[in-house]
């Protein structure tokens, strides 16, 4: 799946990078694992327009969808 939107609420943890992809109509939480983030050449910062490609999964503890980039 490919999603285009603004990146918001960026958090960098030891194991992953967490952020929200948002457009005019909706938002979805996203996770980029540390190994993928290391290969990403551009700096990830709030408000940056990006196109993310990944799989949608359900985060079971909260029962919500998230994009695994």
Helices and strands as residue ranges (DSSP letters): E 2-12, E 16-22, E 27-33, H 34-39, E 49-53, E 55-59, E 64-68
